[in-house]
Amino acid sequence: MFSSLNAIQSAIVELGIARPKLVLTGALIVTIVLLVALVLRVTVDTDPENMLSSSNPVRVLNKSIAEEFGAKNMLVLGIVDDEGVLNPGTLANAARLVEDIKALDRVESEGVISFASITSVPEGDLSEADVDRIAADIAGNSLLGRRVISEDGMALAIYIPLKEKGDVNGVT
């Protein structure tokens, strides 16, 4: 038994001495093949929920609250305009964007929340009177007003509920 192992060991050493480039090339090829095999098995999971064990009290509580209240996985889209979002162009474009988002397959369209959820937004171009009415309606809504348009009027948010947790990749 030991003699056959010694013979194999001697043969490998002799091969290394006789043909060092061949042995180093072979070792390099084996190393690359093994590294490629390992890299292909690597997966990246950036979901913060999965960074906790399934028995973690915070994760258990979060799951029970989501089940109890029907919470959805939410994507929040923010739009910032240096001149303010309460202008005809930005509001009209944002209203069209909200409608486009609602038409996406992986979005729960009835759950999308935006400034258009608070007030009616006419189709097409908006007038300054339309903007003033929209701003007044938003300011008068204590529940959603400051959540869909920032207090300084520089940004607006669109809350997008996803049908499945993994759908965020198909919506962006």
N, C-alpha and C positions, 0 to 999 in steps of 0.2 A: 504494500500500500504506500508506504513512505518512499519506496524506491521509485514508484511511478510518478509521485508528486515531485520528487527531486529531479527526475528526468524532464518533466514538463518545465520546471523552473529553470533548469540548465538550458533547455532549448530556447526559452524566451530570452534569457540573458544573452545567449550566443547570437540570436537573431538581432537583438538590440545593438550588440557590438558590431556585427557584420553589416547590418543595414539600418543605421540610426535614422536616416531620413524616412524610410518606409515605416518604421515603428512610430516615429513622431507624427507622421501624416495620418497613420491609422488611429492613433490616440486622439488626434484633433478631430477626425471625422466622427469617431464614436462620441466624443464630447459634444460636438455640434448637434448630432442626432438626438442625444439625450436632452440637451437644452431646448431644442425645438419641441420635443415631445412634452416637456414640462411647461413651456410657455403656452402651448395650445390648450393646456388644461386649466390655465389661470382664468378666473372670472373676476370681474370688478363689480362689487355691489356697493353703491353709494347711498342706499336707503338708510337713513339714520336709525330707523326702527329695527333693522336687522343687525345693528351694532350692539344691541342688547340681547341677552338671552331671552328665550320665550317665556321663562318663568320670572323675569325681572318684574318687580311690583309696578313700576312705571308703565311698562309695556302692557301688563295685564289690565291695569286701570284704563289706559288709553283704548285698548281693544273693547273693554266693556262699555265705555262711554260711547264709542263709535257705533257699537251694536244697539245700544239703548236709544240713542238719538238719531240713528241713521246717518251719521256723518259720512261724507264722501271725501275721497282723495281730491284735493283742491290744488289747482294751478292758479297762481295769481299773476296777472299780466299788468305791469305798470307802464303808463305812458307819461312822459315828462316833456313839457314844452317850456323853454326858457322865458317865453313871453306870456305864459299862462295858458291853461287848457280851456278856459272859458272864452273861447272865440269861435266864430262860425266855422272856420276851416277845420280846426282840431276836433270839435264836437261832431261835425258831420262825418269826418273820416273815422272817428272812434265809433260812432253809431253804426256805420257800415261794417266796421271790423267786428263789432259785437254780433251782428247778423251772420257774418261769415263764420265766426266761431261757433255759433249755434248750429250751423249746418254741418259741422264736422262729425264724422261717424263715432268717434270715441269720446264725445262730449255729451253729457246729460243736458240737453239744450234748455229744458224747463228750469234748470237750477242755476243758469248763468246770472250773475248779479253784476250790475253796472249802473251808471247814472241813468241809462235807458230803462232800468227796472223801476225807477222812482217816478219818472215823468215820460210823457209822450214826446218823441223826437220826430218831427216831420221828415219825410224822405227828401233827398235832394239838398240844395243849398239852404243854409239857415240865415235868417236875418238877425240883426242885433236884438230885436224884440224877442225872437225865439231864444236867443242865448240868455237874455235877462230872465225870461220866464223859467227856463231850465235851471238857471242858477238859484232862483227863488224857490222852486220846488225842491231842489236838493238841500238848500239851507233849512227849509221847513221840515225836513225829514230827520228827526232826532235819532232814529235807529240806524239808518244807512248813510245819511248825508255826508259825514266826515270820513266814512270808510270808502266811498266811491270817488270822491273828489277831495283832495287835500285841503286843509284849512286855508292855506295861502293861495290856493287855486292854481298851483304850478304843476300838479300831477293828478292823474286819475287812475283808478284801478278797475280791473275786470276780473271777477272771481269765476273760475271755470271749473265746475265739478267734472271729474273724469269717471267714466263707467268702470274702469278697472285701474288698479294701482299702477300697473306697468304701461298704461296708455300714454303717460307723459311723453314717451319717446315718439309716439305717433302723432302727437298734437303739435309739437314744436316745429 
